[in-house]
Amino acid sequence: MKNYSNKIAITTGDPNGIGTEITIKALNMLNIPPRDIVIISNSKVLNSYGTLNNNYEIIEVDYDSKVRAGEVSASAGDFSFRLLEKACQIKPKFLVTAPTSKEAMNLGGHKFSGQTEVLEKFLAHDGQRAEMLFVSKDLRILLLTRHLPLKDVPKKLTKALIIEKVERLRFYFQNKLYINKPSFALCALNPHAGENGLIGNEEESIMLPAIEAIRNRGINITNPLPADTLFTNGVQKYLRGEKVPYDCYIACYHDQGLIPIKSVASEKTVNMTIGLDIIRTSPSHGTAFDIAGKNIANPESMIEAIKYCLY
C-alpha cells in the first residue's frame, strides 16, 4: 500500500449533505499544494458539488446510488462509513472528516453514535480510547460523555471515567501541544455545583473523589464548578482576545460544553478526536441537509479543521 503518513486525508462525508461542497470550497480557498492532500471520496460525488482548483489525489470509494442532496438514505450512510474505513486503512498523518449523518449510517447497517466511535473501532489499540475535544484558538472543551440521552449521563459519569479521560487529556497536552503542566476546569453536573447536596450529590459522591485521585497524580484541576459562571468568565476573555483562564474546560455532557463554544465561535470551532495515533479534525456542524445542493454552505469551520492540520 502507498505511504500516506505525510499527508492530510480528507473524507467528504455524507454525499447528500454539505460535506463535499465545503470540502471543495475550503480546499480552493486554502490552495494547499497537491502533495500534502489526499481526498477519500467518489468522483461522481465530487463533480456533483463543484470543481477543485488543484489536481489532488483522489482515493475512489464506490458509490452506485444517485446523489440526492438533502435526502437521508442507507446507501449514503454506508458510503460515509466506508470513507472512514478507508481513511483508517491508509493511516495518514492527519485526518479531516466532513460531516456524516448518524441516522443514515445506522440505516446503512453501521450502528455507531458518531464518527468518533467509528474511528475508535478501526484505530484504537492497546487500551486506547477516542476522546472528543472542541477547539477555537485557546478555548478548548473536552466532553466526558458524548451522544447520550441526558437522563443517562449520571449513570455514565463515574469516578473511573473522569480519571481516565483527564489522564488522556493530560497526555494529549504534554505529547501533542507540549504543555507540560496544563490547567483543567471541571464543570459540575448539577446547577450551582449541587449546593452541597441540596440539588444533586454527584459532585460530592463522584466528582470530588475523582479530583482527589487526579491531583494525587500531579494534575492541576479545579473542584467541580458551576458551568454557567465558569464559562461566562472564560468566554468573556475569549471575546476580548485575552488568554482564557484554563487550558481546557471539561464538560459533563454534550450541550453543556457545546453551547458556550458554538455561541461565540460557531464557524471557527473545530471538532477534534484525540487519544488515537491519528488526530482527526472536523467541522463542528452537521450535514445541514436543509441547505445541501444549494451552494450556500459556509466552509469556515471546514477551513479551520484543515488549517489545524497544517500548523
C-alpha positions as CSV (number, residue, x, y, z in Angstrom):
1,M,0.0,0.0,0.0
2,K,1.2,3.5,-0.8
3,N,2.6,5.5,2.1
4,Y,0.3,8.4,3.2
5,S,2.0,9.0,6.5
6,N,3.0,12.6,5.5
7,K,-0.4,13.6,4.1
8,I,-3.7,15.1,5.3
9,A,-6.5,12.8,4.3
10,I,-10.0,14.4,3.8
11,T,-13.2,12.4,3.7
12,T,-16.2,14.2,2.2
13,G,-18.9,12.8,4.5
14,D,-22.5,12.1,3.6
15,P,-22.9,12.6,-0.2
16,N,-26.3,14.1,0.3
17,G,-25.2,16.7,2.8
18,I,-22.9,19.8,2.6
19,G,-19.7,17.9,3.2
20,T,-18.5,17.7,-0.3
21,E,-19.4,21.3,-1.1
22,I,-17.5,22.7,1.9
23,T,-14.5,20.4,1.2
24,I,-14.2,21.8,-2.3
25,K,-14.7,25.4,-1.2
26,A,-12.2,25.0,1.7
27,L,-9.5,23.5,-0.5
28,N,-10.0,26.1,-3.2
29,M,-9.7,28.9,-0.7
30,L,-6.7,27.5,1.1
31,N,-4.9,26.5,-2.2
32,I,-2.8,23.8,-0.5
33,P,-0.2,22.1,-2.6
34,P,-1.5,18.8,-4.0
35,R,1.5,16.9,-2.5
36,D,0.0,17.5,1.0
37,I,-3.6,16.3,0.5
38,V,-5.4,13.1,-0.4
39,I,-9.2,13.1,-0.8
40,I,-11.2,10.0,0.0
41,S,-14.4,10.2,-1.9
42,N,-16.0,9.4,-5.2
43,S,-15.5,11.4,-8.4
44,K,-19.3,11.4,-9.2
45,V,-20.0,12.8,-5.8
46,L,-17.3,15.4,-6.1
47,N,-18.4,16.5,-9.6
48,S,-22.0,17.0,-8.2
49,Y,-20.9,19.8,-6.0
50,G,-18.2,21.7,-7.8
51,T,-14.7,21.7,-9.2
52,L,-11.4,21.5,-7.4
53,N,-8.8,24.1,-8.5
54,N,-5.9,21.7,-7.8
55,N,-5.2,18.2,-9.0
56,Y,-5.4,16.4,-5.7
57,E,-5.1,12.7,-5.5
58,I,-8.5,11.0,-5.0
59,I,-8.9,7.6,-3.5
60,E,-12.1,6.3,-5.1
61,V,-14.7,4.6,-2.9
62,D,-17.6,3.0,-4.9
63,Y,-21.0,4.8,-4.8
64,D,-23.6,3.3,-7.1
65,S,-26.5,5.4,-5.9
66,K,-27.5,8.8,-7.3
67,V,-26.5,11.9,-5.4
68,R,-29.8,13.3,-3.9
69,A,-29.0,16.4,-1.9
70,G,-30.9,16.7,1.3
71,E,-32.0,13.0,1.4
72,V,-31.3,10.7,4.3
73,S,-30.5,7.2,2.9
74,A,-29.0,3.9,3.8
75,S,-26.7,3.9,0.7
76,A,-25.3,7.4,1.7
77,G,-24.8,6.3,5.2
78,D,-22.9,3.2,4.1
79,F,-20.8,5.3,1.8
80,S,-19.9,7.6,4.6
81,F,-18.9,4.7,6.8
82,R,-16.7,3.2,4.1
83,L,-14.9,6.5,3.6
84,L,-13.9,6.4,7.3
85,E,-12.9,2.8,7.0
86,K,-10.6,3.6,4.0
87,A,-9.1,6.6,5.8
88,C,-8.1,4.4,8.7
89,Q,-6.6,1.8,6.4
90,I,-4.2,4.3,4.7
91,K,-3.0,5.8,8.1
92,P,-2.4,9.4,7.1
93,K,-0.6,12.0,9.2
94,F,-3.9,13.8,9.9
95,L,-7.5,13.1,9.1
96,V,-10.1,15.7,8.3
97,T,-13.7,14.4,8.1
98,A,-16.7,16.2,6.6
99,P,-20.0,15.8,8.4
100,T,-21.9,12.5,8.3
101,S,-25.4,11.6,9.3
102,K,-25.8,9.3,12.3
103,E,-29.3,8.3,11.1
104,A,-28.0,7.5,7.6
105,M,-25.1,5.4,8.9
106,N,-27.4,3.5,11.1
107,L,-29.8,2.9,8.2
108,G,-26.8,1.6,6.3
109,G,-26.2,-1.0,9.0
110,H,-23.5,0.7,10.9
111,K,-24.6,1.1,14.5
112,F,-22.4,3.9,15.8
113,S,-23.3,7.2,17.6
114,G,-20.9,9.2,15.5
115,Q,-17.6,9.3,13.6
116,T,-15.6,9.4,16.8
117,E,-16.8,5.9,17.7
118,V,-16.1,4.6,14.1
119,L,-12.5,5.9,14.3
120,E,-12.1,4.3,17.7
121,K,-13.2,0.9,16.3
122,F,-10.6,1.0,13.5
123,L,-7.7,2.8,15.1
124,A,-7.7,2.0,18.8
125,H,-5.1,-0.4,20.1
126,D,-3.6,-1.3,23.5
127,G,-6.4,0.2,25.5
128,Q,-6.7,3.4,23.6
129,R,-9.9,5.3,23.7
130,A,-11.1,8.2,21.5
131,E,-12.0,11.5,23.1
132,M,-13.9,14.4,21.7
133,L,-12.3,17.8,22.1
134,F,-13.7,21.1,20.7
135,V,-11.3,23.9,20.0
136,S,-11.4,27.5,18.9
137,K,-8.0,29.2,19.4
138,D,-7.2,28.7,23.1
139,L,-10.7,27.9,24.1
140,R,-10.8,24.1,24.5
141,I,-13.6,21.9,25.8
142,L,-13.5,18.1,26.4
143,L,-16.7,16.1,26.7
144,L,-16.8,13.5,29.5
145,T,-19.9,11.9,27.8
146,R,-20.8,12.4,24.2
147,H,-24.0,11.4,22.3
148,L,-26.1,10.2,25.2
149,P,-29.7,10.9,26.3
150,L,-29.4,13.4,29.2
151,K,-31.1,11.0,31.6
152,D,-28.2,8.6,31.1
153,V,-25.4,11.0,31.8
154,P,-25.4,10.5,35.6
155,K,-25.2,6.7,35.1
156,K,-22.2,7.1,32.8
157,L,-20.4,9.6,35.0
158,T,-18.2,7.5,37.3
159,K,-15.1,8.2,39.3
160,A,-13.1,5.9,37.0
161,L,-14.4,7.5,33.8
162,I,-13.4,11.0,35.0
163,I,-9.9,9.9,36.0
164,E,-9.3,8.0,32.7
165,K,-10.5,10.9,30.5
166,V,-8.5,13.5,32.4
167,E,-5.4,11.3,32.1
168,R,-5.8,11.1,28.3
169,L,-6.3,14.8,28.1
170,R,-3.1,15.4,30.0
171,F,-1.3,13.0,27.7
172,Y,-2.5,15.0,24.7
173,F,-1.4,18.3,26.1
174,Q,2.0,17.0,27.1
175,N,2.8,15.0,24.0
176,K,1.0,16.9,21.2
177,L,0.8,20.5,22.5
178,Y,3.9,20.3,24.6
179,I,2.2,22.0,27.6
180,N,3.8,20.1,30.5
181,K,1.5,21.3,33.3
182,P,-1.9,22.2,31.8
183,S,-4.7,23.6,33.9
184,F,-8.1,22.0,33.7
185,A,-11.5,23.3,34.9
186,L,-14.2,20.7,35.7
187,C,-17.8,21.6,35.1
188,A,-20.2,20.5,37.8
189,L,-23.1,18.2,36.7
190,N,-25.8,20.0,38.7
191,P,-26.9,23.6,39.0
192,H,-24.7,25.6,41.5
193,A,-22.5,22.5,41.8
194,G,-25.2,20.7,43.7
195,E,-25.4,23.2,46.6
196,N,-23.7,20.8,49.0
197,G,-26.1,18.0,48.1
198,L,-29.3,20.0,48.1
199,I,-29.9,19.7,44.3
200,G,-27.8,16.7,43.5
201,N,-25.0,14.7,45.1
202,E,-22.9,13.7,42.1
203,E,-20.3,16.4,42.9
204,E,-19.7,15.1,46.4
205,S,-20.1,11.4,45.8
206,I,-18.4,11.0,42.4
207,M,-16.5,14.1,41.2
208,L,-14.7,15.2,44.3
209,P,-13.2,11.7,45.0
210,A,-12.1,11.6,41.3
211,I,-10.5,15.0,41.7
212,E,-8.6,13.9,44.7
213,A,-7.2,10.9,42.8
214,I,-6.4,13.1,39.8
215,R,-4.5,15.7,41.9
216,N,-2.5,12.8,43.5
217,R,-1.2,12.1,40.0
218,G,0.1,15.7,39.8
219,I,-2.6,17.1,37.5
220,N,-3.9,20.7,38.0
221,I,-7.7,20.6,38.1
222,T,-10.4,22.6,39.8
223,N,-13.2,21.3,42.0
224,P,-16.5,20.9,40.2
225,L,-17.6,24.5,39.4
226,P,-21.0,25.8,38.3
227,A,-20.8,25.7,34.5
228,D,-22.7,28.9,33.9
229,T,-20.3,31.2,35.8
230,L,-17.3,29.1,34.7
231,F,-18.0,29.5,31.1
232,T,-19.1,33.1,31.4
233,N,-15.7,34.2,32.6
234,G,-13.8,32.1,30.0
235,V,-16.0,33.2,27.1
236,Q,-15.8,36.9,28.0
237,K,-12.0,36.7,28.0
238,Y,-12.1,34.8,24.7
239,L,-14.2,37.5,23.1
240,R,-11.9,40.3,24.3
241,G,-8.9,38.4,22.8
242,E,-7.4,37.8,26.3
243,K,-6.0,34.5,27.4
244,V,-8.6,32.0,28.6
245,P,-8.1,31.2,32.3
246,Y,-7.8,27.4,31.8
247,D,-6.1,25.3,29.1
248,C,-9.2,23.1,28.9
249,Y,-12.7,23.0,30.2
250,I,-14.2,19.6,31.0
251,A,-17.9,19.3,30.4
252,C,-20.1,16.6,31.8
253,Y,-22.3,16.3,28.7
254,H,-22.7,17.3,25.1
255,D,-24.7,20.5,25.3
256,Q,-23.1,21.8,28.5
257,G,-19.8,22.0,26.5
258,L,-21.0,22.9,23.0
259,I,-23.5,25.7,23.7
260,P,-20.8,28.1,25.0
261,I,-18.2,27.5,22.3
262,K,-20.7,27.4,19.5
263,S,-22.3,30.6,20.8
264,V,-19.1,32.6,20.4
265,A,-17.3,30.7,17.7
266,S,-19.7,28.6,15.7
267,E,-17.9,28.9,12.4
268,K,-14.4,28.8,14.0
269,T,-14.8,25.8,16.1
270,V,-13.0,22.5,15.3
271,N,-14.2,19.1,16.5
272,M,-11.2,17.0,17.3
273,T,-10.7,13.3,18.1
274,I,-7.7,12.8,20.4
275,G,-6.5,9.7,22.2
276,L,-5.7,7.7,19.0
277,D,-2.5,7.5,16.9
278,I,-4.0,9.8,14.3
279,I,-5.5,13.2,15.2
280,R,-8.8,13.8,13.4
281,T,-10.4,17.2,12.9
282,S,-13.8,18.1,11.6
283,P,-16.2,21.0,11.3
284,S,-18.3,21.5,14.4
285,H,-21.6,21.4,12.5
286,G,-23.6,18.6,10.9
287,T,-24.7,17.7,7.4
288,A,-27.2,20.6,7.0
289,F,-29.5,18.6,4.7
290,D,-31.8,21.6,4.5
291,I,-29.3,23.6,2.5
292,A,-27.5,20.8,0.7
293,G,-27.1,21.2,-3.0
294,K,-27.8,25.0,-2.9
295,N,-24.2,26.1,-3.0
296,I,-24.7,28.4,0.1
297,A,-22.9,26.3,2.7
298,N,-20.3,28.2,4.8
299,P,-16.9,26.5,4.6
300,E,-15.3,28.4,7.5
301,S,-15.4,25.6,10.1
302,M,-14.0,23.2,7.4
303,I,-11.3,25.6,6.7
304,E,-10.4,25.8,10.4
305,A,-10.4,22.0,10.6
306,I,-7.9,21.7,7.7
307,K,-5.7,24.6,8.9
308,Y,-5.3,22.9,12.3
309,C,-3.5,20.1,10.5
310,L,-1.2,22.5,8.6
311,Y,0.5,24.1,11.6
